[in-house]
Amino acid sequence: MRMLQVQVGGEAALVRAGKVRQVISLTASQGVAPRVVSVLPIAVEAGAAFELTVTGSNIADEDAQLLCRQAGACRALLRLLTAAEVL
């Protein structure tokens, strides 16, 4: 079963099987733990097509999956780009 990381502010919770297994400080683990810095746009009109830009560190590993909430459902982003691909 995969581990899920949920980031809130400067902390991240590691969740497995619906239970929080560990809470880590993102400041203390800077450069190691995945960290989302910004998401644009913050909101979109219902039904509108959009592209989501997420910046951060350690979020584009081969086995990483970034999830977002859309219309009350949790959905996986289709593709993560590395910094080199964006530039």
N, C-alpha and C positions, 0 to 999 in steps of 0.2 A: 504494500500500500504506500502511496506517495505522501510526502510531507508537503503541507501547504503553508506558505508564509503570508501572514496578513500584516500589513504595515499601517500603523496609526501614529502620526506624529513622529517622534524620535524613537519609537520602539516597534519591534516586530514580534508577533506571536507565531510560534511554530505549532501547527495543528495537524493532527493525524486522527483519523476515524472520528472526527467531530469533537475531539477533546484537545484543549490547549496543553501542549507538552512542555513548552518552555517559552519564556518571554525574554528577549534580548534587547539590549540598548544598541541602537544603530550607531550612536556616537562612539561607543566603546569598541565596536566591531567594524569601524570604518575601513573600507577597502576589502572586506571579506564577505560580509552578508550582502545580498541583493538590496538595493535601495532605490525607490522611486523618488525623484526630485521634483518633477513637474508633469502635469498632464494637460494637454491642450487639444481641443477646446474643453472647457470645464463642463459645459452643457450644450446640448443640441436640440433642435426642435424635433418632436416626435415624428417618426417616419422619414426624416431627412437623411440623405446620404451624407456621410462624413468620413474623414480620415482622422485618426487619433494619433497624436504625437506624444510619446512618453519618453522622458529623459531620466537617466539615472545611472547607476553603476551596477555591474554584475547582473544585469537582467536579460542578457541575450545568450546565455549558455545553451548548448545543444539540447539539453533536456528541460530547459525552462519553459514555462507556460504562463503567460500573463493573462489574468482574467479581469473582465470589467462587467459592471452592472448595466443592463439595458432593458428597459421595460419590465423591471422587477426580476429579470432572470440573469444568471451569471453566465457570461459567454467568454470563450477564449478568443484572444486576438489571433488572427490568421497567421501573421508573420512578424517576427521581430527583426529589426535591422540593427547591425552593429554601427558604431560611430563611423567607421570607415565607409560603410555603404551610404550613410546619410550625407557625408561630405562629398 
